[in-house]
């Protein structure tokens, strides 16, 4: 998900997406520990997506305040 796409979302949608990605990250970490993950690069990509979402959400919250 690109920053441009994220900026078009409302803060509520961003929060929902954050929750979904954090759940995916948790599941991927559990699968990694059991040796079931073949594509370990997905962990890094999820963490970066979460960081992007949090950054843009914080920017939107500061603009609203």
JOLINBEL-V985775 format. One record per backbone hydrogen bond with DSSP energy under -0.5 kcal/mol. CO is the residue of the C=O (numbers start at 0). NH is the residue of the N-H. If there is no record, write none. Layout:
# JOLINBEL-V985775
co,nh
CO,NH
CO,NH
This chain:
# JOLINBEL-V985775
co,nh
1,5
2,6
3,7
5,8
9,13
10,14
11,15
12,16
13,17
14,18
15,19
16,20
17,21
18,22
19,23
20,24
21,25
22,26
23,27
24,28
25,29
26,30
27,31
28,32
29,33
30,35
30,36
31,34
35,37
37,39
38,41
39,42
39,43
40,44
41,45
42,46
43,47
44,48
45,49
46,50
47,51
48,52
49,53
50,54
51,55
52,56
53,57
54,58
55,59
56,60
57,61
58,62
59,63
60,64
